[in-house]
Amino acid sequence: MASVDRATAPTYVYDQSEGSAEMRGLLGGKGANVAEMQRIGVPVPDGFTVTTTACVAAMNADGAWPDGLWDAVLERLAALEERTGRRLGDPERPLLVSVRSGAVFSMPGMMDTILNLGINDAAVRGLAAESGNPRFAWDSYRRFVQMFGEVVLGVPSDDFEHALSQLKRERGVALDTDLSAEDLEGLVATFKRITEESAGAGAFGDDPREQLRLAINAVFESWQNPRAAVYRRANDIPDDLGTAVNIMQMVFGNLGETSGTGVCFTRNPATGVHELYGEFLVNAQGEDVVAGIRTPRPLAEMEQALPEAYGELIGTMARLRRTTATCRTSSSRSSRGGSTCCRPAPASAPRRPRCASPATWSPRA
């Protein structure tokens, strides 16, 4: 690889603490908004963002990454590991991250996501010991194997779903949450076998850093998948924008009945009225809400199911509403119409931030 002049090379990766809402074109909508939430004190998981510029450079080079990009990713990863006191794949204090697309304009469901990256045969046991919940650890592992297999290695999703359905029939249960830790440990082995049968022996691997590189590349490539291209044409989104990639520390909603995941709005999407609106699932990860596997519950029921988490959510969303209201006032008073601290979505296009339950266990330093 050619040497890179750091003084003139573009910055391809930014820590969340370096971003803001004004950097949407570079960090994508998700990366810019998460950075802004961190800036104003909203509790969000730590992480970093690979820029749209990096994606475009790779697209223009037939998929080859620009010089210096992987080194920049490793540098930001090392800083994240230092801040959290954790490492990808560590057998005692594993760091698990999500890898998500983040286009400049919202494209819900069009591109790819991988959760729980950083888990492997050693880290899963460390996660089980640290959390005191082996079922949670093996559930996180089987989810990762399935997502990585589908998104990165191209394994048909039906192969995994068939194996999961067959196991539930054998155990006489209806829901994934009814499977035991031993069931899920066996399912991980089954999923790995399915992956190797489809993608070839050794395709899955066990090196989290290599898996991170492959996952970032898969998100880059998902910008050009057929469903994303059709969505862009239907919504007049230019093809040459590329997508950012957001790497964030996992916060777990699948630890048991005291944790959960969901989506929420600061407006009612049907009326545009400023009110808390959304849905959630207990003992689940984010993809369960949108995949249709289980029926989400209306957010109003969260007050009874997770009262402490609901109270913190109400406080957080109130802070967001106050901040966006201040921004609108500042913008209207600016004689030059200059930039403001945030860019609230109009009523016709509300944003959909993830809402992880504050009652969820999250491994932190």
FENQUI-V915283 format. One record per residue. N is the residue number from 1. RES is the residue in three letters. PHI is phi in whole degrees, 0 to 359 (NA if undefined). OMEGA is omega in whole degrees, 0 to 359 (none if undefined). D_FIRST is the distance of its C-alpha to the first C-alpha in whole Angstrom. Layout:
# FENQUI-V915283
[[N RES PHI OMEGA D_FIRST] [N RES PHI OMEGA D_FIRST]]
This chain:
# FENQUI-V915283
[[1 MET NA 180 0] [2 ALA 293 177 4] [3 SER 291 185 6] [4 VAL 245 175 9] [5 ASP 279 184 13] [6 ARG 298 183 14] [7 ALA 289 184 18] [8 THR 247 182 17] [9 ALA 291 177 14] [10 PRO 293 175 17] [11 THR 275 184 18] [12 TYR 266 185 17] [13 VAL 224 180 19] [14 TYR 234 167 22] [15 ASP 295 177 24] [16 GLN 303 182 28] [17 SER 294 180 30] [18 GLU 266 186 28] [19 GLY 261 176 29] [20 SER 198 180 32] [21 ALA 297 181 34] [22 GLU 288 185 33] [23 MET 258 184 29] [24 ARG 303 181 30] [25 GLY 297 182 28] [26 LEU 265 184 25] [27 LEU 263 185 26] [28 GLY 76 182 28] [29 GLY 297 182 32] [30 LYS 294 182 31] [31 GLY 298 180 29] [32 ALA 292 182 31] [33 ASN 290 178 34] [34 VAL 294 177 33] [35 ALA 299 179 32] [36 GLU 294 177 35] [37 MET 298 177 37] [38 GLN 297 182 35] [39 ARG 296 182 36] [40 ILE 266 172 40] [41 GLY 96 175 40] [42 VAL 284 182 40] [43 PRO 288 177 39] [44 VAL 234 178 36] [45 PRO 297 181 33] [46 ASP 286 178 30] [47 GLY 173 179 27] [48 PHE 212 185 24] [49 THR 231 171 23] [50 VAL 273 193 20] [51 THR 283 172 21] [52 THR 299 179 22] [53 THR 301 179 20] [54 ALA 296 179 17] [55 CYS 297 180 18] [56 VAL 297 179 19] [57 ALA 299 178 16] [58 ALA 293 178 15] [59 MET 301 183 18] [60 ASN 286 179 18] [61 ALA 245 179 15] [62 ASP 56 175 17] [63 GLY 96 180 15] [64 ALA 287 181 12] [65 TRP 288 176 11] [66 PRO 293 179 10] [67 ASP 304 176 7] [68 GLY 94 185 9] [69 LEU 293 183 11] [70 TRP 295 176 11] [71 ASP 299 179 11] [72 ALA 293 177 14] [73 VAL 298 181 16] [74 LEU 297 178 16] [75 GLU 295 180 17] [76 ARG 290 176 20] [77 LEU 297 179 20] [78 ALA 300 178 21] [79 ALA 293 177 23] [80 LEU 296 178 25] [81 GLU 298 179 26] [82 GLU 294 182 27] [83 ARG 292 184 29] [84 THR 268 185 31] [85 GLY 71 184 31] [86 ARG 224 177 29] [87 ARG 224 174 26] [88 LEU 302 176 25] [89 GLY 78 182 27] [90 ASP 297 183 29] [91 PRO 286 181 32] [92 GLU 244 180 34] [93 ARG 230 185 33] [94 PRO 287 170 30] [95 LEU 262 174 29] [96 LEU 247 182 29] [97 VAL 229 169 27] [98 SER 260 177 28] [99 VAL 234 188 25] [100 ARG 232 172 27] [101 SER 287 179 27] [102 GLY 204 181 28] [103 ALA 291 179 29] [104 VAL 298 176 30] [105 PHE 252 184 33] [106 SER 301 177 35] [107 MET 226 189 34] [108 PRO 301 175 36] [109 GLY 77 186 35] [110 MET 271 183 33] [111 MET 239 197 29] [112 ASP 253 181 28] [113 THR 223 173 29] [114 ILE 230 179 28] [115 LEU 252 171 30] [116 ASN 67 178 30] [117 LEU 293 184 26] [118 GLY 118 179 26] [119 ILE 270 175 29] [120 ASN 209 186 29] [121 ASP 297 178 32] [122 ALA 276 184 32] [123 ALA 293 182 32] [124 VAL 297 180 34] [125 ARG 284 174 37] [126 GLY 295 178 36] [127 LEU 295 179 36] [128 ALA 296 181 40] [129 ALA 292 184 41] [130 GLU 291 182 40] [131 SER 279 186 41] [132 GLY 72 185 44] [133 ASN 218 181 44] [134 PRO 300 181 42] [135 ARG 298 178 43] [136 PHE 301 182 41] [137 ALA 296 181 38] [138 TRP 287 175 38] [139 ASP 295 178 39] [140 SER 296 181 36] [141 TYR 292 182 34] [142 ARG 293 176 35] [143 ARG 294 180 35] [144 PHE 296 181 31] [145 VAL 302 180 31] [146 GLN 294 181 33] [147 MET 296 180 30] [148 PHE 295 179 27] [149 GLY 299 181 29] [150 GLU 291 191 30] [151 VAL 283 187 27] [152 VAL 268 187 24] [153 LEU 258 175 25] [154 GLY 73 177 28] [155 VAL 287 180 31] [156 PRO 301 182 34] [157 SER 299 181 36] [158 ASP 298 180 39] [159 ASP 297 178 38] [160 PHE 290 183 38] [161 GLU 296 178 41] [162 HIS 297 180 43] [163 ALA 295 179 42] [164 LEU 295 180 43] [165 SER 296 179 46] [166 GLN 296 179 47] [167 LEU 296 179 47] [168 LYS 295 176 49] [169 ARG 296 180 52] [170 GLU 297 181 52] [171 ARG 271 179 52] [172 GLY 70 180 55] [173 VAL 239 182 53] [174 ALA 260 187 52] [175 LEU 244 175 49] [176 ASP 302 183 46] [177 THR 292 178 47] [178 ASP 274 179 50] [179 LEU 280 182 47] [180 SER 274 176 47] [181 ALA 300 179 44] [182 GLU 295 177 45] [183 ASP 301 184 45] [184 LEU 288 175 42] [185 GLU 297 176 40] [186 GLY 295 180 41] [187 LEU 292 176 40] [188 VAL 302 179 37] [189 ALA 297 178 37] [190 THR 297 180 38] [191 PHE 297 178 35] [192 LYS 295 178 33] [193 ARG 296 177 35] [194 ILE 300 181 35] [195 THR 298 182 31] [196 GLU 290 177 31] [197 GLU 295 182 33] [198 SER 272 188 32] [199 ALA 255 179 28] [200 GLY 110 181 28] [201 ALA 300 179 28] [202 GLY 79 183 26] [203 ALA 294 185 25] [204 PHE 287 179 26] [205 GLY 73 183 24] [206 ASP 220 182 25] [207 ASP 262 185 22] [208 PRO 298 180 22] [209 ARG 291 176 18] [210 GLU 294 177 17] [211 GLN 295 177 20] [212 LEU 296 179 19] [213 ARG 299 181 16] [214 LEU 294 180 18] [215 ALA 293 177 21] [216 ILE 300 180 19] [217 ASN 297 179 18] [218 ALA 295 177 21] [219 VAL 292 173 23] [220 PHE 307 184 21] [221 GLU 293 181 22] [222 SER 293 175 25] [223 TRP 301 184 26] [224 GLN 254 179 26] [225 ASN 289 187 28] [226 PRO 302 183 32] [227 ARG 292 177 34] [228 ALA 292 180 32] [229 ALA 296 178 32] [230 VAL 296 180 36] [231 TYR 298 180 36] [232 ARG 297 179 34] [233 ARG 296 182 37] [234 ALA 291 184 40] [235 ASN 245 176 39] [236 ASP 55 176 38] [237 ILE 259 182 34] [238 PRO 300 181 32] [239 ASP 282 189 29] [240 ASP 262 181 26] [241 LEU 281 185 26] [242 GLY 71 178 24] [243 THR 234 168 24] [244 ALA 279 177 23] [245 VAL 232 183 23] [246 ASN 256 178 25] [247 ILE 249 186 24] [248 MET 227 176 28] [249 GLN 299 180 30] [250 MET 291 165 32] [251 VAL 242 195 36] [252 PHE 261 175 38] [253 GLY 257 185 41] [254 ASN 248 182 41] [255 LEU 275 181 43] [256 GLY 147 185 46] [257 GLU 284 178 49] [258 THR 258 179 48] [259 SER 224 181 45] [260 GLY 188 181 44] [261 THR 212 179 42] [262 GLY 179 175 43] [263 VAL 232 178 42] [264 CYS 212 179 45] [265 PHE 241 169 45] [266 THR 272 174 47] [267 ARG 228 169 49] [268 ASN 285 185 51] [269 PRO 293 180 49] [270 ALA 275 186 52] [271 THR 246 184 54] [272 GLY 82 181 52] [273 VAL 289 177 54] [274 HIS 288 176 52] [275 GLU 201 179 53] [276 LEU 288 184 51] [277 TYR 216 178 50] [278 GLY 172 181 48] [279 GLU 209 185 48] [280 PHE 209 172 47] [281 LEU 226 174 46] [282 VAL 274 178 47] [283 ASN 55 183 45] [284 ALA 208 168 42] [285 GLN 252 192 39] [286 GLY 306 183 38] [287 GLU 294 179 37] [288 ASP 297 182 41] [289 VAL 292 186 42] [290 VAL 263 185 41] [291 ALA 275 179 41] [292 GLY 80 180 45] [293 ILE 288 177 45] [294 ARG 232 181 47] [295 THR 274 180 49] [296 PRO 295 178 48] [297 ARG 259 178 51] [298 PRO 297 186 52] [299 LEU 301 180 51] [300 ALA 301 181 55] [301 GLU 283 181 55] [302 MET 294 180 52] [303 GLU 299 178 55] [304 GLN 274 185 57] [305 ALA 286 183 54] [306 LEU 222 188 52] [307 PRO 299 180 54] [308 GLU 294 179 52] [309 ALA 296 180 49] [310 TYR 297 179 51] [311 GLY 298 178 52] [312 GLU 291 178 48] [313 LEU 296 179 47] [314 ILE 301 180 50] [315 GLY 295 180 49] [316 THR 295 182 46] [317 MET 292 176 47] [318 ALA 296 178 49] [319 ARG 296 178 47] [320 LEU 297 181 45] [321 ARG 295 179 48] [322 ARG 296 181 49] [323 THR 294 181 46] [324 THR 293 177 45] [325 ALA 294 177 49] [326 THR 297 179 48] [327 CYS 296 180 45] [328 ARG 296 179 48] [329 THR 294 179 50] [330 SER 298 181 48] [331 SER 294 182 47] [332 SER 290 181 50] [333 ARG 272 183 51] [334 SER 283 183 49] [335 SER 294 181 50] [336 ARG 258 182 47] [337 GLY 62 186 46] [338 GLY 289 183 43] [339 SER 291 179 40] [340 THR 238 188 41] [341 CYS 285 179 40] [342 CYS 203 181 39] [343 ARG 230 182 40] [344 PRO 295 181 42] [345 ALA 286 175 42] [346 PRO 290 182 46] [347 ALA 300 183 48] [348 SER 283 183 47] [349 ALA 216 182 44] [350 PRO 294 178 44] [351 ARG 282 181 40] [352 ARG 234 178 40] [353 PRO 288 174 39] [354 ARG 290 178 38] [355 CYS 238 177 41] [356 ALA 272 183 40] [357 SER 299 176 44] [358 PRO 297 177 44] [359 ALA 280 180 46] [360 THR 294 174 43] [361 TRP 285 177 41] [362 SER 231 181 38] [363 PRO 289 180 36] [364 ARG 228 181 36] [365 ALA 296 none 35]]
